[in-house]
């Protein structure tokens, strides 16, 4: 190569590698696609049980349901309610609604959601609620004013103001005006905090979350305090503990926000004595399964993923994306090692056929079909046919040979023999044609060398393409294709001796 062309060539190689690595890291860091095969991710199955007494009249039940949020991605949701109509209402306040014309007695409605524990989800910005300033009477008005003033003077923003209020309302020995407020709200600390903050023109509301703990049953929602400072908001965990220790917002248990906007959790029309209980189960789910459920929800141009295609097309591309790996193996064996094959990339297609069958069945079937095809081709050569007619006759013969072997295998009870039909028939026909011409020109030894080389190359390509890590990387990271292309271009510029040529020229060294 000339210096200018050499520089542009290696610049192209570097750009391809950088593009491939960037795409791989972007998929790994932004969408949390694991680099190693076999990794699992934590999935929580949460079941909500709604119970109430119906009074022999139409019933409508509306329940808040979770949405994507920092730390959790919604995977699946379903409901079980015999006789009820169930609808999932989307929008700013997602809810599940059950309806029925008439119900009587104790009613039980089930709702289940699976969420992926992940930071992949980006929740939408939640607008602050309308300020609701309560109208307190004395002496509560004076107590609220004193509490707010002390906390406001010791804070710098809305979040620190909320922390100061929480600290004062949970002190072990609190002043009389705080004890008065706590008795008035009878332990409903989140509601008291929200009203105090609203009275100070700070947007706040009571939301409800669920602390996730494996194999827990009949759990209740935990009231939380959500405080806004401009467009950003923060959720504070509140625990009403008997000894009134300071409340903490850094508990280790994962917290799933079931209702995020301060709306009601459960509304029942046509029933009474309603309640809701939760059961939860933690499990480790395969990354492939989790990706299939979560990645299509993350629709963007940057998320260039095969997972966004329908399942049938995904299955097809999963095999197609392995072809560059097989081509890389062929380049390594032919350019560096010096193995001779019958056809350039015929071994890759044979390796694909081995993946559809099995390695042992594929090798035996390949040898049998090629051997029988060479016998038929030897007879056709005596007829002095034109090339197109001869190739067409070989293709028909290959089809007949494969059909014959399949029927014989089935009759003999060898069901593995039925998989021979997965071989690419046109490629086999051309292979038989090339080997037949090679036999006439170079002899049987050269046919054995190239046929054996093709088979060895196909087996090695099969081993590379069948490896779980290779399949995982090629299917989930499109950047791998750029890196494989760069390696093939580098191999294409190699002009040194092949490994087999070193043995051939060893006599010159002596």
Secondary structure by P-SEA (a helix, b strand, c coil): ccaaaaaaaaaaaaaaaaaaaaaaaaaacccccccccbbbbbbbbbbbbbbbbbcccbbbbbbbbbcccccbbbcccccccccbbbbbbbccccbbbbbbcccccbbbbbbbbbbbbcccccccbbbbccbbbbbccaaaaaaaaaaaaaaaaacccaaaaaaaaaaaaccccccaaaaaaaaaaccaaaaaaaaaaaaacbbbbbbbbbbccccccbbbbbbbbbbbcccbbbbbbbbbccccccccccccccccccccccccccccccccccbbbbbbbbbbbbaaaaaaccccccccccccccccccaaaaaaaaaaaaaaaaaaaaaaaaacccccccccaaaaaaaaaaaaccaaaaaaaaaaaaaaaaaaaaaaaaacccaaaaaaaaaaaaaaaaaaaaaaaaaacccccccccccaaaaaaaaaaaaaaaaacccaaaaaaaaaaaaaaaaaaaaaaacaaaaaaaacccaaaaaaaaaaaaaaacccccaaaaaaaccccc
